[in-house]
């Protein structure tokens, strides 16, 4: 196993993972809602979210880890630890999922994957990759067919019973029209090296 890339303050990351043996981590619609609501509880104190996609057996998030001075303090006046917050998210969801679905085994591969972003082009390509993931996996035929990505939330303002607060991803594309056009142009492209 390679060295785990640390989550550094002020950096942008592609956070992704899948179920053990590519197994399902989501069985029904309420699981999507619970996962995203837990995400909204644990991640905003340490990061800004620009894009997300939840699939039945994996997920993708584009997150900027906040600078040290931006990170909220816990009750003991110590800052939240970014890696620990992601661990809390995955562990809390796994405990809930196992109780609800009468399971007793681990859910996610460990450790969760992360890749730092090093250019504006990669940032834009990753947002499109995340949003088009359901198309590339044959679950949807167009961007608006799948409700569990941030694409609909960004373009239409529709939120599927979740509390995910999104940072401004549109400004990286210029405006909402360019954001939509960039996605439409690339939604049927071959996925490429970003695949999990």
Residue, then its C-alpha position, 0 to 999 in steps of 0.5 A: x500500500x502506498x503512502x497516504x497523502x495528508x490533507x493539507x490546509x488550503x489545498x483542493x482534493x478529490x475525495x473518493x472511495x467505494x464499498x469493500x469489494x466494490x459492494x453497495x454502500x447505499x441500498x435505498x433513497x434514504x441512504x443517500x439523504x442520510x449520507x449527505x446530511x452526515x457529510x453536511x454535519x462533519x465536513x463544513x467545519x474543515x472544508x468547502x465542497x465544490x462538487x459531489x456525486x453519490x453512487x450505489x457503491x462509491x462516491x466522489x467529492x471535490x473539497x478545499x480544506x480550510x486554512x488553519x485560521x478558517x477551521x472552526x474550534x471544538x468545545x475544547x478550543x482546539x481546531x477540528x482535524x480534517x482527516x478525523x472529520x472524514x473518518x467520523x463521517x464514514x464511521x457514523x454512516x457505517x454504524x447507521x447503515x449497519x443498524x438500519x440494514x442489519x449488517x455487522x461488517x465494515x462498509x468502505x475500503x480503508x483508507x479513503x482515497x484523496x488526490x490533491x489538485x494542481x491546476x485550474x484545468x484539472x479542477x474543471x475537469x474533475x467537476x465535470x467528471x464527478x457530475x458525469x459519473x452516473x452517465x459513464x456508469x450507465x445509470x443516467x443518459x444525461x446530467x439532469x437524470x440523476x439526482x445525487x450529484x451537485x449538478x442539479x443543485x448548482x444549475x437548478x437550485x434543487x436540493x434532494x432533501x439534503x443540507x449540502x452547502x456548495x462553494x461557488x464552482x460556477x465562477x471557475x467556468x465564468x458563468x452558469x451558461x458556460x458551466x452548463x455548456x462545458x458539462x454538455x460538451x464533455x458529458x459523453x466523453x470517455x471517462x479517462x484517468x479519473x476513474x476509481 
